[in-house]
Amino acid sequence: MHNTAAIEHREVSPPAPGALTITPPARRGLTRKGIARVLTMPGQIVSVLVLVVPLLVAFYMSFTDWSPTRGSLFDAGFTGLFNYEELLIYDTRFIYAVIRTLLISIACLSLEFTFGLGLAVLFMRKFRGKSVLFSAFLTPMMILPVVVGYTFWMLFQSNGPINQIVTYLFGAEAMLEWFKSSHLAVLAVIITEVWHWTPLFFLILLSGLNAVPENPVRAAVILGANPRQVFWRVILPMLKPVIIVAFVIRSMEIIKLFDEVFMLTRGGPGSSTETISLYIYKLAFSDFQLAYGAAAAFIVLVGSLLLVHLLLTPVRDELLEGSH
Amino acid sequence: MEPKPLSLPLKLVMFAALIIVLFPVFWITMTAIKPPTDWNASPAIWVPSEPTFINFKTLFDPDAIREYGVGGVSQSATKAVFGSLTASITATLLSVAIGLFSAIGISRYSGSSKATPLIILSGRMFPPAAIAVPFVIIFSNIGLIDSYTGLIGIYVAVTLPFSTWMLKSFVDDLPREVEEAAMIDGRSRLMAHFTVTIPLIKGGLFATTMFIFILNWSEFMFALVLSYSNISTIPVQLAKYVTATAGTLYGVQAALAVLAMAPLIYVGYLIQGHLARGMTFGAIKQ
């Protein structure tokens, strides 16, 4: 193995005369750079073709008044920043959708984190059937969002099982019309999301907890810390990178919230559960205001990139370096 | 530290959580085997009076449900199932193949380009709604709208960051020395990857393939906006399911939902140890 290291080294700087006692095998094939290029080329082509090009088209379009009836994209009238101005200043439906998406995100992330951490801590204990229960608790995250949305739509029906339980506990007058009240509809969306994605937090936090080194914990115990102090002062700070990664990944996903809401409420009643994605979808694909929708999409894109950038800063190196 | 056993109150908490986690799955499965009389009963029926597979049968034979005196389904789900299988499997294989090359490229030659991994990762931050709009326009101009080719193209693009980063984490776990040893034996660098790297990450490759399949199978929005009459997928069919005569066919819809989720739950259990790795782009390992 030492010899291989020497060969690797040879490429970078010429060896001192006489330093090598063996002759390296003749190189065949491509150079390092060539291989790197060949290997990453397909991925780059796909990314450019299917992500960069559409984004440039959307960016161009967002400054026009193009709609499908106007024919070619080049026939569109250039309207400058009109779409952006309209969205950011006058379109209250858009502004509310942004605020609503952020509020839903905050509610979901904090609940998912709390429940996920609670479960993960439970799973640090010893009990029978642990591996079966572990699998069972992961089930929700394996189910398609559309199916989750549909299932919860059925659960929340006025004559559905959730109302049956509510009625059983609080009497018939307490029965809830989940999809007729704007507050309850938002609550239904949050409950659905939390059910669906708490397992991800559970999974990530559990692997984080399992990786916590024993020595600092032992030291704290020897120094007289009680279990609560050990958890809050020793274990939790060591989990910080894992927690940040979990939050970043989940917030990236939840900003795009669409499938579940589409199945649950289609944004209703009124526009009370409209998320950003759902609003853009309606703009572009029911109202055919494609240029306006593109502008909205761009605002969201820039906003979410900024948000992710902010959240990611403390862990960027770890995420990029992987195991190194 | 020696793990402590669960106390009784904690056991109860765990039990309650388990009920909450499994109840929706129980409910959709029960609905799928309910006869039409039980579908929309008030109050809801928890366990079907006479379990039946008629809902599943109706999915592929729209008139089957008529024996219960209920109007048939307007559309058979055959096309959607075929569409989901075609699009998901093709896109998964392409995404994993391209991702595998990129992963080796990034993991082993990262000195060459620091930007590549970030460019690929940034694809994940775009809200689908943001790219769906230009896609529909471009695709209608080049004739890819309402075609599987177009849908597969998008699926590959959307899942590529996941396959690249997940596979990268497996390649990272492999010591470089194994490839160098193969090169000592006279293989070229590229051949060393084919003969050594790829066989050694077989398990990871399988997990990644299954994970990407889950993502593709679950995709909804692109399929929804790109499909008109030629193509369909299960999630789109589920969203669109309306009957010719009756209101909503709960049981039939539930049957399709069960059909859609069953393979994913199975595949998910197979790779449960790697789910976190996939979701977090390799940052979290189990």
Chai-1 contact restraints between the chains, C-beta under 6 A:
chainA,res_idxA,chainB,res_idxB,connection_type,confidence,min_distance_angstrom,max_distance_angstrom,comment,restraint_id
A,M1,B,E177,contact,1.0,0.0,6.0,A-B,restraint_1
A,T4,B,E180,contact,1.0,0.0,6.0,A-B,restraint_2
A,P25,B,G186,contact,1.0,0.0,6.0,A-B,restraint_3
A,R28,B,S188,contact,1.0,0.0,6.0,A-B,restraint_4
A,G29,B,S188,contact,1.0,0.0,6.0,A-B,restraint_5
A,G29,B,L190,contact,1.0,0.0,6.0,A-B,restraint_6
A,K33,B,S112,contact,1.0,0.0,6.0,A-B,restraint_7
A,I35,B,R189,contact,1.0,0.0,6.0,A-B,restraint_8
A,I35,B,L190,contact,1.0,0.0,6.0,A-B,restraint_9
A,A36,B,G105,contact,1.0,0.0,6.0,A-B,restraint_10
A,A36,B,Y109,contact,1.0,0.0,6.0,A-B,restraint_11
A,A36,B,S112,contact,1.0,0.0,6.0,A-B,restraint_12
A,L39,B,F101,contact,1.0,0.0,6.0,A-B,restraint_13
A,L39,B,I104,contact,1.0,0.0,6.0,A-B,restraint_14
A,L39,B,G105,contact,1.0,0.0,6.0,A-B,restraint_15
A,T40,B,S102,contact,1.0,0.0,6.0,A-B,restraint_16
A,T40,B,G105,contact,1.0,0.0,6.0,A-B,restraint_17
A,T40,B,T116,contact,1.0,0.0,6.0,A-B,restraint_18
A,P42,B,I98,contact,1.0,0.0,6.0,A-B,restraint_19
A,P42,B,F101,contact,1.0,0.0,6.0,A-B,restraint_20
A,G43,B,I98,contact,1.0,0.0,6.0,A-B,restraint_21
A,G43,B,S102,contact,1.0,0.0,6.0,A-B,restraint_22
A,G43,B,I120,contact,1.0,0.0,6.0,A-B,restraint_23
A,V46,B,A157,contact,1.0,0.0,6.0,A-B,restraint_24
A,V46,B,L160,contact,1.0,0.0,6.0,A-B,restraint_25
A,S47,B,I119,contact,1.0,0.0,6.0,A-B,restraint_26
A,S47,B,I120,contact,1.0,0.0,6.0,A-B,restraint_27
A,S47,B,G123,contact,1.0,0.0,6.0,A-B,restraint_28
A,V50,B,G153,contact,1.0,0.0,6.0,A-B,restraint_29
A,V50,B,A157,contact,1.0,0.0,6.0,A-B,restraint_30
A,L51,B,G123,contact,1.0,0.0,6.0,A-B,restraint_31
A,L51,B,A157,contact,1.0,0.0,6.0,A-B,restraint_32
A,P54,B,I131,contact,1.0,0.0,6.0,A-B,restraint_33
A,P54,B,P134,contact,1.0,0.0,6.0,A-B,restraint_34
A,P54,B,F135,contact,1.0,0.0,6.0,A-B,restraint_35
A,V57,B,P134,contact,1.0,0.0,6.0,A-B,restraint_36
A,A58,B,V133,contact,1.0,0.0,6.0,A-B,restraint_37
A,A58,B,P134,contact,1.0,0.0,6.0,A-B,restraint_38
A,L122,B,M14,contact,1.0,0.0,6.0,A-B,restraint_39
A,R125,B,P3,contact,1.0,0.0,6.0,A-B,restraint_40
A,R125,B,K4,contact,1.0,0.0,6.0,A-B,restraint_41
A,R125,B,L6,contact,1.0,0.0,6.0,A-B,restraint_42
A,K126,B,P3,contact,1.0,0.0,6.0,A-B,restraint_43
A,K126,B,P5,contact,1.0,0.0,6.0,A-B,restraint_44
A,F127,B,L6,contact,1.0,0.0,6.0,A-B,restraint_45
A,S135,B,Y269,contact,1.0,0.0,6.0,A-B,restraint_46
A,F137,B,V21,contact,1.0,0.0,6.0,A-B,restraint_47
A,L138,B,Q272,contact,1.0,0.0,6.0,A-B,restraint_48
A,M142,B,L264,contact,1.0,0.0,6.0,A-B,restraint_49
A,M142,B,I265,contact,1.0,0.0,6.0,A-B,restraint_50
A,M142,B,G268,contact,1.0,0.0,6.0,A-B,restraint_51
A,I143,B,M261,contact,1.0,0.0,6.0,A-B,restraint_52
A,L144,B,S218,contact,1.0,0.0,6.0,A-B,restraint_53
A,L144,B,A260,contact,1.0,0.0,6.0,A-B,restraint_54
A,V146,B,F220,contact,1.0,0.0,6.0,A-B,restraint_55
A,V146,B,P235,contact,1.0,0.0,6.0,A-B,restraint_56
A,V146,B,L238,contact,1.0,0.0,6.0,A-B,restraint_57
A,V147,B,A257,contact,1.0,0.0,6.0,A-B,restraint_58
A,V147,B,A260,contact,1.0,0.0,6.0,A-B,restraint_59
A,V147,B,M261,contact,1.0,0.0,6.0,A-B,restraint_60
A,Y150,B,A257,contact,1.0,0.0,6.0,A-B,restraint_61
A,T151,B,P24,contact,1.0,0.0,6.0,A-B,restraint_62
A,T151,B,I28,contact,1.0,0.0,6.0,A-B,restraint_63
A,N159,B,S42,contact,1.0,0.0,6.0,A-B,restraint_64
A,N159,B,P43,contact,1.0,0.0,6.0,A-B,restraint_65
A,N159,B,A44,contact,1.0,0.0,6.0,A-B,restraint_66
A,G160,B,A44,contact,1.0,0.0,6.0,A-B,restraint_67
A,P161,B,A44,contact,1.0,0.0,6.0,A-B,restraint_68
A,Q164,B,P43,contact,1.0,0.0,6.0,A-B,restraint_69
A,Q164,B,A44,contact,1.0,0.0,6.0,A-B,restraint_70
A,L200,B,M279,contact,1.0,0.0,6.0,A-B,restraint_71
A,L203,B,A276,contact,1.0,0.0,6.0,A-B,restraint_72
A,I204,B,A276,contact,1.0,0.0,6.0,A-B,restraint_73
A,I204,B,I284,contact,1.0,0.0,6.0,A-B,restraint_74
A,S207,B,A276,contact,1.0,0.0,6.0,A-B,restraint_75
A,S207,B,I284,contact,1.0,0.0,6.0,A-B,restraint_76
A,S207,B,Q286,contact,1.0,0.0,6.0,A-B,restraint_77
A,V245,B,T280,contact,1.0,0.0,6.0,A-B,restraint_78
A,V245,B,A283,contact,1.0,0.0,6.0,A-B,restraint_79
A,I249,B,T280,contact,1.0,0.0,6.0,A-B,restraint_80
A,M252,B,M125,contact,1.0,0.0,6.0,A-B,restraint_81
A,K256,B,P127,contact,1.0,0.0,6.0,A-B,restraint_82
A,F258,B,M221,contact,1.0,0.0,6.0,A-B,restraint_83
A,D259,B,F220,contact,1.0,0.0,6.0,A-B,restraint_84
A,S277,B,P127,contact,1.0,0.0,6.0,A-B,restraint_85
A,S277,B,A129,contact,1.0,0.0,6.0,A-B,restraint_86
A,I280,B,A129,contact,1.0,0.0,6.0,A-B,restraint_87
A,Y281,B,A129,contact,1.0,0.0,6.0,A-B,restraint_88
A,A284,B,V133,contact,1.0,0.0,6.0,A-B,restraint_89
A,F285,B,V225,contact,1.0,0.0,6.0,A-B,restraint_90
A,L290,B,V133,contact,1.0,0.0,6.0,A-B,restraint_91
A,G293,B,V133,contact,1.0,0.0,6.0,A-B,restraint_92
A,A294,B,V133,contact,1.0,0.0,6.0,A-B,restraint_93
A,A297,B,A129,contact,1.0,0.0,6.0,A-B,restraint_94
A,A297,B,A130,contact,1.0,0.0,6.0,A-B,restraint_95
A,A297,B,V133,contact,1.0,0.0,6.0,A-B,restraint_96
A,V300,B,P127,contact,1.0,0.0,6.0,A-B,restraint_97
A,L301,B,A130,contact,1.0,0.0,6.0,A-B,restraint_98
A,S304,B,M125,contact,1.0,0.0,6.0,A-B,restraint_99
A,L305,B,M125,contact,1.0,0.0,6.0,A-B,restraint_100
A,V308,B,M125,contact,1.0,0.0,6.0,A-B,restraint_101
A,L319,B,A283,contact,1.0,0.0,6.0,A-B,restraint_102
A,G322,B,S169,contact,1.0,0.0,6.0,A-B,restraint_103
A,G322,B,D172,contact,1.0,0.0,6.0,A-B,restraint_104
A,G322,B,G282,contact,1.0,0.0,6.0,A-B,restraint_105
A,S323,B,D172,contact,1.0,0.0,6.0,A-B,restraint_106
A,S323,B,D173,contact,1.0,0.0,6.0,A-B,restraint_107
